[in-house]
Amino acid sequence: MKEKSNLLSRSTNRRSFLRNGTVAAGAATLGAGLLASRAPVFAQEGREEKSGRLTPGDAALLRFAAAAEILETDFWVQYNELGGIPNTSEVPGGSGNPAYTAALQMLDSDMAQYIHDNTDDEFTHQNFLNAYLVSKGADPVSLEAFRTLPGSTAAGSSGNLRLTNLTQLTLDTSWWTRYRSSTHNPDLDPNFTFPQAIPDLNNGQHTAIPRTDADTSDPNFLQVIANTAGFHFPTIEQGGTSLYPAMAQRATHPEVLRILISIGPTETMHFQTWADKAGNAPQKTAVDPVTGVSVTFPDLNSSPFGGEDFQTNLIMPEPCPFISRKLPPCSVIRPTETKDIAKGVVKFLTDMGLFIGQSPAFFAFMQDLAEDADEARRHR
């Protein structure tokens, strides 16, 4: 009874926040009139939401996806302001930082366009998901109350407050070896440790954007910042690549399933693009003049990597064990295990340092959204 009471209290507090909080950017695009006519109401456990067309589980899945997309949009906007194509009707904010943009272009001459397009995609994802929830009489998600983090003050930044922190990242770059492995799949080998592509990025805290104009004064260090961003892009997008198919396995309504399996592949397109660009990161070593942390970007075509399976232009998933080792290897997204996928994503982003500086209320809110999504069950 005590556990049930705690759960009820947790849900009530979060739902009260959703009802009374600032409307999310995506839902705001619907217009005040529509939002006023569809006051969000939560259903009790086991019953469908107000519209009668979303189960609580389906709504929870879409809310978690919307929150994840709002967070993605926030950090992609920061990248676009400094190194993309800012000040357009699609992706507003910022005016560009020529030095940072040039350093990113060492990975690919089209980096600015790709950053812009990725940012635009995330805007559409957050807007659509919240609009869809509202259209079904379900609560959208807002994180505006948590927009409290200072961003870059370097030339080109809008100076707006942020939800995410791109200046203290610790990156898990094991996706590089995981997608190139022909013998291991984390769904079948949860305890296997895939080697890091850039071990230094997995230790200490690293900035992926110039924090101030001082960070652009040393071309060598600025290139390391750009290289860090180049590996952060696919690190993030491979998370979405796994999240959507994992959540889709829990969806009940065919339309919710359609949404999840339609947005998910765009995350995979992003991941494949950025995985290709990361392989072009110039070999560099630099010490952060602020933190004293050193990072080296090695030649990834040489030992301990290199060879047919690890050449840097290999961007197709290597066939690996799938479902059972009694079956032939298959080229697949991995992992796609659905158990605790949402909580796993929150932990992954937290461990990355993306939320350094956020409030305890933010972490509690995200954990609640994740728990609701992980409790979703497909009803036949």
VENTA-V891909 format. One record per backbone hydrogen bond with DSSP energy under -0.5 kcal/mol. NH is the residue of the N-H (numbers start at 1). CO is the residue of the C=O. Records with the same first field share a line. If there is no record, write none. Layout:
NH=CO + CO
This chain:
5=1
6=2
7=3
8=4
9=5
10=6
11=7
12=8
13=9
14=10
15=11
16=12
17=13
18=14
19=15
20=16
21=17
28=24
29=25 + 26
30=27
31=28
35=31
36=32
37=33
38=34 + 35
41=137
47=44
49=54
50=41
51=136
52=49
56=47
59=55
60=56
61=57
62=58
63=59
64=60
65=61
66=62
67=63
68=64
69=65
70=66
71=67
72=68
73=69
74=70
75=71
76=72
77=73
78=74
79=75
80=76
81=77
82=78
83=79
84=80
86=84
87=93
88=91
95=156
96=81 + 156
97=82
98=96
101=97
102=98
103=99
104=100
105=101
106=103
107=104
108=104
111=108
114=110
115=111
116=112
117=113
118=114
119=115
120=116
121=117
122=118
123=119
124=120
125=121
126=122
127=123
128=124
129=125
130=126
131=127
132=128
133=129
134=130
135=131
136=132 + 133
137=134
138=133
146=143
147=144
148=146 + 162
149=162
153=211
154=210
157=154
162=149
165=354
166=164
169=206
170=352
171=201
173=171
176=173
177=174 + 195
178=174
179=175
181=177 + 178
188=185
189=185
192=189
194=192
197=173
199=197
201=198
202=198 + 199
203=200
206=169
208=166
215=212
216=213
217=214
219=217
222=218
223=219
224=220
225=221
226=222
227=223
228=224
229=225
230=226
231=227
232=228
233=229
234=230
235=231
236=232
237=233
238=234
239=235 + 236
240=236
241=237
242=238
243=239
244=240
245=241
246=242
247=243
248=244
249=245
250=247
251=248
257=253
258=254
259=255
260=256
261=257
262=258 + 259
263=259
264=260
266=263
267=263 + 264
268=264
269=265
270=266
271=267
272=268
273=269
274=270
275=271
276=272
277=273
278=274
279=275
280=277
281=278
284=297
286=295
288=293
292=288
295=286
297=284
298=296
300=298
302=299
305=302
306=300 + 310
310=307
311=307
314=311
315=313
318=179
320=330
322=324
324=322
327=324
330=320
332=330
341=338
344=340
345=341
346=342
347=343
348=344
349=345
350=346
351=347
352=348
353=350
354=349
356=353
358=355
363=359
364=360
365=361
366=362
367=363
368=364
369=365
370=366
371=367
372=368
373=369
374=370
375=371
376=373
380=378
